Each structure stands twice: as structure tokens, then as C-alpha cells.
Amino acid sequence: MPTDPMAANQATDVTTLAGIDAANAARRREGAVPSRKIRVLHVLTVGVRGGIEENVLSLLRHLDRNKFSPALACPAPLIKAYGNDLRELDVSVHVLPPMSRPYHFGGMIRLARLLKHLSPDVVHTHLFVATLCVAPVAKLCRVPVVIETCEVREAWRRGIWKRYWIDRQISRFVDANIAVSESLRRYLVDEKRLPPEKVVVIRNGRELSRVVAISGRDLNGLRNEFRVRPGELIVSLLGRLEVQKGHAYLLEALPKVLPQFPGLRVLVVGDGSLRDALAAEINRRELGDHVLLTGYRRDVYDILRISDLVVLPSLWEGLPLTAIEAGALGKPILATSVDGTPEIVLHGETGWLVPPGDSSALAEAMIRLLGDSEIRARMGTRARDYVIQNFSFNRVVTEIEELYIHLSCALMKR
């Protein structure tokens, strides 16, 4: 049966990372304390729980309560998806309808009423579609600071949307644009032509101590749940079921891979608008004995633990959280060389990169990596070390807190 080469080190990882997290948190508390708590409202406008929503949840969990009073406004389905993870936090939560265009007047009116009620010092949006709806309303309601986090390059845009004219107009209502990778900074400055002095790079990170914490679950039982027999290999793809994530190219590659690995199991973890279409494609290609659409799962770290290879065939990305999580668990990553992904997946070191939209290259790489357990183990070890050194979430929190304080102090003095 394939084994996790990092399992023996996980208890040490938890202790080490917990110590690092505690030390970083202490350093944050030693910083300057504002004269009063800064009221921060995070706004999410979609109802699906994914990587962006996980990062917001982590940020809400770790913001220093001596300096900040955090709140969240988002659609009811997302509140339900967060479940106990959100209820356990001392965060005020407010329901907004899903919004993706500025003519969602009902949602914008509710947002304006909420802003008048909460009177936040900072409104923090995530993705441009949210900023498009939220930023003008926030400034009309005299919110001092509006911040947008750009999590992904918007390769979906076509026609007039591709000209980014509207982005530059909305930028007038935004005080800072956070880019989660250096690649996204170039996208915002070179393609969108946003003011470079407003763009700040704060690279993504994860709560690594949570990622590597041993759940105590019987992983053999999890393999049995997915009908994986002893000796069979597992490939996992974690992410929303949307065009961006490139699921179609993995399905296209599998007929070339399966003759050499007839017992291969592929776990497609996540939910989204393409679920029915992907299920139909799996049936059409007669892949039902190999590919399982698991839907949204809360045990994604255990799924990563039983995986022999993690695949990210995305067509565009920001700085993919799955790559950080997989790396922290010592898993090799096969990904497409898009946007910020090469900042995590170092080709030939922490994983393997292939061109986006190329199912043949994807198949060849899968065959190579699945057929060589030594190279997978070596890449997994290197990925673990690299992620732990570079992608702690405490760094993210520290840099965002400093930005909140800097902008709040500067703009509230005007």
C-alpha cells in the first residue's frame, strides 16, 4: 500500500509550527496599539466556500482583537457552509444577497444600510466583482478605507470587460489593492493599469499548524470509503468545479494514463457549476471506475494525506492555496505553469509544471511521476520545507494588520 513518507514527522511539525505561530502572534501584539480598535468589515459576495473564503476565515480568526474589531458580510449559503468554523469566532456576521454586478440594487441598498449601522473604518473586499458592487457604496457611505484583494487573474474576461476601463474607474474608490503573488502585481499594474503606488504584494499563506495537525482518523478507512484497494495509487484535484480549474484536461489525459495504472483512483474534491457537466463527461469517457466527484469535503487535509500525487491543471490562478497545503503535507504537486503557481511549485524540485490546456503534457507528467515513488518522495520533502519556510499565515496576518493601521491612520487624519 502506498505510504505517506512524511507521516513520521507530523507530530514534530505540529509542535514546531505551533511554536512559530505563538512567537509571531506575540510579536504582533508588541506592535503599536491604535487609540481605539479599528473596525474592519470583510465583504464576500458569492455563496460557495472555496480557497478565497478559507483565507478570509483564517484572517478573521487571527486578527489581533486588541487592535481590531472584525465583522463579515456575505450570502447566507456561505454562512451555512462555514458552519461551526465561523460560529466559533468572535465575529459579527451579517447576511447580504449574492452580488456580481452593480445593478443588484437590492443588495447594494442592504449593504448601504449595513455600512451606516456598523460604521466600519475599513471595508475589505475580495475579487473585483465584489469590489465593483461594494467600493462605490462604501465611499458614498463615507467609509475611510477600502481595500481589495486580487486573488486571481481574471482570464474569463472578454470584450469590453477585457479593456479594464471599469476597473480603473472603480479604482478611484479603492485605497489599496493587495496582490497575493508577484505575478498578480504585474497583472494589476501592467494589464489593468491600476496606480502602482496602490498595489501591495502580500503573498498567500495558510495556517500550517492546522494543515499538518494529525486528525487521528483512520486513513485506511478513508481509502476504503473511496474504494481504493491496497497497492492502488490516488491522485487528487482540489478546487471549485469551474472552468478555471481545468478539470476537463485531467479527464482528457486519463485515457492515456490508465493503461499503465489500471487501478488508479482520482478524487475530484469540491463543488461548483460544472458538477453535472463533469459527471456527464466522466460517463461519456467511461471513467466511472476511476474518477470520483466527492463534492465539498471538510476532511481535505486527510484526503491530501492519502494522495500520492496532487494535480492542479488550472488555466489561471492567483497563488493556489491547494499547492501550499499539499506542500506542507509533503505531497508532490503536478501543476500548470500559470500566474503565481511557479512561485510555489518549483519545477523539478517541489513538483512538476506543464503548460496550461495541454492534456498530452499532463498525461506524460502523470505517467512519469506516478511511476517513480522516489521522485515523488524527494519532491514532497522539498515542498514541505519550502512551504514551511515561505508560506506561514502569520506573515500574511502581520502584513495585512500593518496595512490596515497605516491606511487608517493616514486617511482618518485627512
ZARO-126845 format. One line per 10 residues: their letters; for each residue x, y, z of C-alpha. Coordinates in nm, 4 decimals. Example, Ala and Ser with C-alpha at 12.3 -4.5 7.8 and 13.67 -1.06 7.14 Angstrom:
BEGIN
AS) 1.2300:-0.4500:0.7800 | 1.3670:-0.1060:0.7140
This chain:
BEGIN
MPTDPMAANQ) 0.0000:0.0000:0.0000 | 0.1396:0.3483:-0.0801 | 0.2519:0.5242:0.2349 | 0.2918:0.8858:0.3326 | 0.6690:0.9485:0.3646 | 0.6009:1.2474:0.5925 | 0.3794:1.0695:0.8467 | 0.6612:1.0088:1.0949 | 0.7397:1.3806:1.1068 | 0.3878:1.5180:1.1513
ATDVTTLAGI) 0.3851:1.5292:1.5322 | 0.7112:1.7268:1.5245 | 0.5663:1.9537:1.2548 | 0.2662:2.0403:1.4716 | 0.4824:2.1275:1.7729 | 0.7305:2.3307:1.5687 | 0.4676:2.5237:1.3756 | 0.2610:2.5912:1.6863 | 0.5706:2.7431:1.8461 | 0.6381:2.9580:1.5406
DAANAARRRE) 0.2740:3.0709:1.5326 | 0.2827:3.1666:1.9019 | 0.6058:3.3626:1.8610 | 0.4723:3.5512:1.5578 | 0.1476:3.6313:1.7372 | 0.3438:3.7669:2.0342 | 0.5471:3.9926:1.8048 | 0.2253:4.1273:1.6534 | 0.0878:4.2093:1.9980 | 0.4039:4.4027:2.0804
GAVPSRKIRV) 0.3426:4.6418:1.7909 | 0.1765:4.9793:1.8162 | -0.1785:4.9675:1.9504 | -0.4235:5.2131:1.7875 | -0.6010:5.4652:2.0098 | -0.9149:5.2586:1.9588 | -0.9968:4.9336:1.7858 | -1.0137:4.9590:1.4086 | -1.3483:4.8302:1.2802 | -1.2884:4.6026:0.9790
LHVLTVGVRG) -1.5694:4.4639:0.7627 | -1.4875:4.1851:0.5177 | -1.7353:4.1505:0.2312 | -1.7766:3.8343:0.0239 | -2.0421:3.8260:-0.2484 | -2.0583:3.4587:-0.3522 | -2.2134:3.1764:-0.1542 | -1.9630:2.8945:-0.2220 | -1.6852:2.8036:0.0219 | -1.3513:2.7821:-0.1576
GIEENVLSLL) -0.9900:2.8897:-0.1201 | -1.0649:3.2614:-0.1025 | -1.3303:3.2066:0.1617 | -1.0869:2.9876:0.3599 | -0.8308:3.2669:0.3614 | -1.0888:3.5187:0.4840 | -1.1915:3.2794:0.7602 | -0.8279:3.2413:0.8656 | -0.7802:3.6173:0.8672 | -1.0906:3.6684:1.0803
RHLDRNKFSP) -0.9603:3.4046:1.3190 | -0.6194:3.5668:1.3658 | -0.6745:3.9434:1.3570 | -0.5471:4.0884:1.6839 | -0.8571:4.1627:1.8937 | -0.6587:4.4223:2.0916 | -0.6343:4.6307:1.7750 | -0.9241:4.5270:1.5529 | -1.2960:4.4612:1.5728 | -1.3727:4.2340:1.2739
ALACPAPLIK) -1.7047:4.1677:1.1028 | -1.8168:3.9672:0.7994 | -2.0931:4.0314:0.5449 | -2.1699:3.7536:0.2969 | -2.4544:3.5481:0.1440 | -2.6478:3.3070:0.3644 | -2.5283:2.9929:0.1777 | -2.1679:3.0805:0.2644 | -2.2561:3.1332:0.6312 | -2.4119:2.7867:0.6256
AYGNDLRELD) -2.1045:2.6405:0.4536 | -1.8754:2.7949:0.7132 | -2.0812:2.6323:0.9869 | -1.9130:2.5919:1.3234 | -1.5842:2.7264:1.1877 | -1.7463:3.0696:1.1778 | -1.9684:3.0347:1.4831 | -1.6625:2.9656:1.6993 | -1.5159:3.3100:1.6211 | -1.5958:3.6366:1.7989
VSVHVLPPMS) -1.7010:3.7995:1.4728 | -2.0266:3.9773:1.3975 | -2.1843:3.8190:1.0884 | -2.4317:3.9882:0.8546 | -2.6269:3.8481:0.5625 | -2.6052:4.0026:0.2162 | -2.7580:3.8651:-0.1033 | -2.5165:3.7324:-0.3688 | -2.3942:4.0195:-0.5873 | -2.1907:4.0114:-0.9076
RPYHFGGMIR) -2.2967:4.3293:-1.0916 | -2.3625:4.6883:-0.9760 | -2.7253:4.6701:-1.0889 | -2.8045:4.4355:-0.7994 | -2.9747:4.7336:-0.6386 | -3.1460:4.5414:-0.3601 | -2.8147:4.4057:-0.2370 | -2.6450:4.7424:-0.2628 | -2.9223:4.9108:-0.0628 | -2.8877:4.6463:0.2082
LARLLKHLSP) -2.5116:4.6990:0.2028 | -2.5527:5.0752:0.2438 | -2.7820:5.0249:0.5437 | -2.5320:4.7841:0.6949 | -2.2449:5.0278:0.6472 | -2.4435:5.3056:0.8128 | -2.5178:5.0726:1.1024 | -2.1632:4.9347:1.1519 | -1.9663:5.2463:1.0551 | -1.6513:5.0469:0.9676
DVVHTHLFVA) -1.3103:5.2101:0.9389 | -1.2026:4.9562:0.6765 | -1.4041:4.7645:0.4191 | -1.2064:4.4768:0.2689 | -1.3376:4.3108:-0.0485 | -1.2113:4.0002:-0.2239 | -1.2105:3.9762:-0.6053 | -1.3063:4.2548:-0.8446 | -1.6709:4.1508:-0.8879 | -1.7197:4.2205:-0.5177
TLCVAPVAKL) -1.5286:4.5476:-0.5363 | -1.7385:4.6588:-0.8328 | -2.0531:4.6375:-0.6186 | -1.9127:4.7338:-0.2804 | -1.6443:5.0027:-0.3226 | -1.8631:5.2854:-0.4622 | -2.1278:5.2227:-0.1961 | -1.8637:5.2191:0.0766 | -1.7219:5.5553:-0.0285 | -2.0694:5.7068:-0.0621
CRVPVVIETC) -2.1258:5.5909:0.2959 | -1.8014:5.7669:0.3968 | -1.6014:5.4550:0.4821 | -1.2457:5.5900:0.5293 | -1.0550:5.2899:0.3855 | -1.1499:5.0441:0.1111 | -0.9118:4.7587:0.0296 | -0.9428:4.4988:-0.2449 | -0.7549:4.1695:-0.2505 | -0.6846:4.0387:-0.6003
EVREAWRRGI) -0.6737:3.6615:-0.5592 | -0.6683:3.5522:-0.9233 | -0.6038:3.6751:-1.2758 | -0.9416:3.7241:-1.4437 | -0.8798:3.5264:-1.7612 | -1.2554:3.4833:-1.8055 | -1.2952:3.8436:-1.9209 | -1.3920:3.9151:-2.2799 | -1.4887:4.2148:-2.4931 | -1.5315:4.5431:-2.3100
WKRYWIDRQI) -1.4524:4.3717:-1.9782 | -1.1076:4.2841:-2.1157 | -1.0232:4.6534:-2.1590 | -1.0275:4.7064:-1.7806 | -1.1720:5.0555:-1.8192 | -1.4286:4.9881:-1.5483 | -1.1527:4.8609:-1.3166 | -0.9668:5.1895:-1.3443 | -1.2831:5.3841:-1.2672 | -1.3646:5.1678:-0.9646
SRFVDANIAV) -1.0021:5.2029:-0.8522 | -1.0855:5.5637:-0.7601 | -1.2915:5.4244:-0.4714 | -1.0157:5.1848:-0.3559 | -0.7258:5.2874:-0.1324 | -0.5109:4.9760:-0.1735 | -0.5038:4.6686:-0.3956 | -0.3477:4.3606:-0.2374 | -0.1906:4.1202:-0.4874 | -0.1404:3.7700:-0.3449
SESLRRYLVD) 0.1557:3.6989:-0.5746 | 0.4189:3.8876:-0.7689 | 0.2531:3.7644:-1.0877 | -0.0730:3.9315:-0.9842 | 0.1085:4.2559:-0.9051 | 0.2298:4.2639:-1.2664 | -0.1236:4.1848:-1.3841 | -0.2725:4.4752:-1.1873 | -0.0063:4.7262:-1.2891 | 0.0791:4.6198:-1.6462
EKRLPPEKVV) -0.2548:4.4884:-1.7753 | -0.5192:4.6619:-1.5668 | -0.3002:4.9733:-1.5421 | -0.4000:5.0437:-1.1844 | -0.1912:5.3024:-0.9964 | 0.1260:5.1144:-0.8953 | 0.1520:5.3078:-0.5692 | -0.1761:5.1468:-0.4588 | -0.0659:4.7884:-0.5281 | 0.0812:4.5938:-0.2351
VIRNGRELSR) 0.2114:4.2368:-0.2606 | 0.1090:4.0171:0.0334 | 0.1670:3.6611:-0.0747 | -0.0866:3.3969:0.0211 | -0.0238:3.1692:0.3144 | -0.2025:2.9032:0.5152 | -0.2440:2.8145:0.8812 | 0.0224:2.5478:0.8529 | -0.0143:2.4172:1.2083 | -0.3790:2.3382:1.1259
VVAISGRDLN) -0.2847:2.1780:0.7946 | -0.0285:1.9376:0.9406 | -0.2182:1.8653:1.2650 | -0.2942:1.4944:1.2813 | -0.6693:1.4354:1.2820 | -0.6469:1.0939:1.4446 | -0.8638:0.9495:1.1702 | -0.8066:0.6005:1.0337 | -0.6706:0.6801:0.6882 | -0.7201:0.3210:0.5780
GLRNEFRVRP) -1.0889:0.3731:0.6493 | -1.0838:0.6803:0.4262 | -0.9198:0.4773:0.1484 | -1.1905:0.2150:0.1910 | -1.4590:0.4839:0.1670 | -1.3240:0.5748:-0.1766 | -1.2981:0.2061:-0.2735 | -0.9195:0.2161:-0.3034 | -0.7642:-0.1303:-0.2830 | -0.4200:-0.1993:-0.1310
GELIVSLLGR) -0.1420:-0.1012:-0.3691 | -0.3553:0.1358:-0.5768 | -0.2433:0.4950:-0.6295 | -0.4519:0.8045:-0.5567 | -0.4469:1.1326:-0.7481 | -0.6416:1.4249:-0.6035 | -0.7622:1.7506:-0.7554 | -0.8983:2.0016:-0.5033 | -1.0861:2.3114:-0.6149 | -1.4131:2.4585:-0.7280
LEVQKGHAYL) -1.5788:2.2794:-1.0189 | -1.5319:2.5720:-1.2551 | -1.3611:2.6213:-1.5921 | -1.0645:2.7924:-1.4267 | -0.9515:2.4733:-1.2513 | -0.9045:2.2744:-1.5731 | -1.0839:1.9538:-1.4727 | -1.1642:1.8830:-1.8391 | -0.7944:1.8470:-1.9220 | -0.7421:1.5933:-1.6463
LEALPKVLPQ) -1.0334:1.3868:-1.7764 | -0.8879:1.4139:-2.1264 | -0.5478:1.2971:-2.0025 | -0.6670:0.9943:-1.8054 | -0.7282:0.7558:-2.1009 | -0.3559:0.7873:-2.1779 | -0.2591:0.7242:-1.8142 | -0.4893:0.4397:-1.7123 | -0.3386:0.1660:-1.9340 | -0.0201:0.1911:-1.7253
FPGLRVLVVG) -0.2017:0.2401:-1.3927 | -0.5287:0.0446:-1.4251 | -0.6045:0.0695:-1.0524 | -0.5638:0.4464:-1.0336 | -0.8238:0.6390:-0.8337 | -0.8809:1.0097:-0.8993 | -1.0565:1.2136:-0.6291 | -1.2087:1.5377:-0.7577 | -1.2858:1.7348:-0.4419 | -1.5074:2.0427:-0.4447
DGSLRDALAA) -1.8354:2.1724:-0.5774 | -1.9439:2.4216:-0.8389 | -2.1434:2.4943:-1.1516 | -1.9735:2.2261:-1.3650 | -2.0640:1.9295:-1.1476 | -2.3313:1.7909:-1.3819 | -2.1198:1.8546:-1.6919 | -1.8176:1.6805:-1.5391 | -2.0306:1.3866:-1.4275 | -2.1603:1.3527:-1.7836
EINRRELGDH) -1.8069:1.3685:-1.9236 | -1.6897:1.1007:-1.6806 | -1.9712:0.8763:-1.8002 | -1.9027:0.9525:-2.1672 | -1.5359:0.8597:-2.1288 | -1.6269:0.5538:-1.9164 | -1.4114:0.6749:-1.6288 | -1.6636:0.6000:-1.3559 | -1.4498:0.3197:-1.2086 | -1.1592:0.5600:-1.1629
VLLTGYRRDV) -1.2897:0.9141:-1.1043 | -1.4999:1.0123:-0.8054 | -1.6659:1.3525:-0.7652 | -1.6617:1.3796:-0.3866 | -1.8395:1.7166:-0.3565 | -1.7374:1.9592:-0.0834 | -1.5441:1.7852:0.1945 | -1.4337:1.9106:0.5342 | -1.1561:1.6469:0.5542 | -0.9459:1.7781:0.2660
YDILRISDLV) -0.6206:1.7529:0.4624 | -0.6779:1.3827:0.5226 | -0.7594:1.3409:0.1529 | -0.4270:1.5058:0.0737 | -0.2567:1.2698:0.3194 | -0.3757:0.9594:0.1340 | -0.2919:1.1103:-0.2058 | 0.0175:1.0004:-0.3938 | 0.0053:1.2975:-0.6306 | -0.1829:1.6286:-0.6249
VLPSLWEGLP) -0.2788:1.7707:-0.9642 | -0.3652:2.1359:-1.0373 | -0.4434:2.1694:-1.4114 | -0.5671:2.5291:-1.3760 | -0.5975:2.7662:-1.6700 | -0.5316:3.0673:-1.4466 | -0.4597:3.1178:-1.0788 | -0.3506:3.3651:-0.8158 | -0.1293:3.1848:-0.5675 | -0.3054:2.8481:-0.5242
LTAIEAGALG) -0.3773:2.7500:-0.1666 | -0.4007:2.3815:-0.2544 | -0.0353:2.3869:-0.3577 | 0.0587:2.5358:-0.0205 | -0.1472:2.2778:0.1695 | -0.0195:1.9842:-0.0351 | 0.3375:2.1022:0.0050 | 0.3006:2.1394:0.3823 | 0.1897:1.7755:0.3931 | 0.4882:1.6638:0.1886
KPILATSVDG) 0.2974:1.5872:-0.1293 | 0.4407:1.6354:-0.4788 | 0.2377:1.8687:-0.6996 | 0.1801:1.8460:-1.0741 | 0.0509:2.1848:-1.1868 | 0.0214:2.4151:-1.4832 | 0.2736:2.6960:-1.5177 | 0.0229:2.9798:-1.4783 | 0.0415:3.3084:-1.2875 | 0.1617:3.2633:-0.9279
TPEIVLHGET) 0.1760:2.8818:-0.9314 | 0.5505:2.8700:-1.0200 | 0.6137:3.0776:-0.7057 | 0.5148:2.7650:-0.5070 | 0.5679:2.4747:-0.7479 | 0.9364:2.4876:-0.8338 | 0.9752:2.2751:-1.1465 | 1.1713:1.9596:-1.0767 | 1.2115:2.0497:-0.7081 | 0.8796:2.0784:-0.5210
GWLVPPGDSS) 0.6745:1.9469:-0.8123 | 0.6347:1.9458:-1.1869 | 0.4990:2.2120:-1.4220 | 0.3265:2.1635:-1.7591 | 0.1689:2.4149:-1.9988 | -0.1979:2.5006:-1.9338 | -0.4602:2.3388:-2.1537 | -0.2230:2.0618:-2.2710 | -0.3714:1.7243:-2.1778 | -0.0908:1.5319:-2.3526
ALAEAMIRLL) 0.1782:1.7033:-2.1438 | -0.0348:1.6462:-1.8350 | -0.0665:1.2745:-1.9151 | 0.3069:1.2351:-1.9774 | 0.3920:1.4036:-1.6481 | 0.1395:1.1916:-1.4563 | 0.2864:0.8742:-1.6017 | 0.6372:0.9822:-1.5097 | 0.5555:1.0843:-1.1530 | 0.3164:0.8008:-1.0718
GDSEIRARMG) 0.5754:0.5540:-1.1954 | 0.8559:0.6818:-0.9726 | 0.7915:0.6759:-0.5980 | 1.1415:0.8043:-0.5229 | 1.0998:1.1263:-0.7210 | 0.7596:1.1799:-0.5564 | 0.9122:1.1374:-0.2109 | 1.2018:1.3715:-0.2921 | 0.9715:1.6412:-0.4298 | 0.7363:1.6025:-0.1338
TRARDYVIQN) 1.0176:1.6557:0.1164 | 1.1427:1.9629:-0.0694 | 0.7858:2.1001:-0.0997 | 0.7318:2.0636:0.2746 | 1.0498:2.2504:0.3631 | 0.9857:2.5259:0.1091 | 0.6261:2.5865:0.2162 | 0.7061:2.5950:0.5881 | 0.9816:2.8497:0.5245 | 0.7806:3.0787:0.2974
FSFNRVVTEI) 0.4043:3.0484:0.3398 | 0.3105:3.0869:0.7058 | -0.0234:3.2604:0.7532 | 0.1116:3.4592:1.0470 | 0.3225:3.6539:0.7974 | 0.0057:3.7290:0.5997 | -0.1791:3.8491:0.9106 | 0.1100:4.0689:1.0206 | 0.1381:4.2385:0.6814 | -0.2384:4.2930:0.6488
EELYIHLSCA) -0.2646:4.4323:1.0028 | 0.0158:4.6754:0.9264 | -0.1655:4.7850:0.6095 | -0.4925:4.8385:0.7987 | -0.3205:5.0508:1.0612 | -0.1145:5.2519:0.8113 | -0.4101:5.3377:0.5860 | -0.6493:5.4010:0.8718 | -0.4129:5.6413:1.0443 | -0.3242:5.8178:0.7199
LMKR) -0.6747:5.8572:0.5780 | -0.8600:5.9331:0.9024 | -0.6260:6.2293:0.9594 | -0.7368:6.3933:0.6335
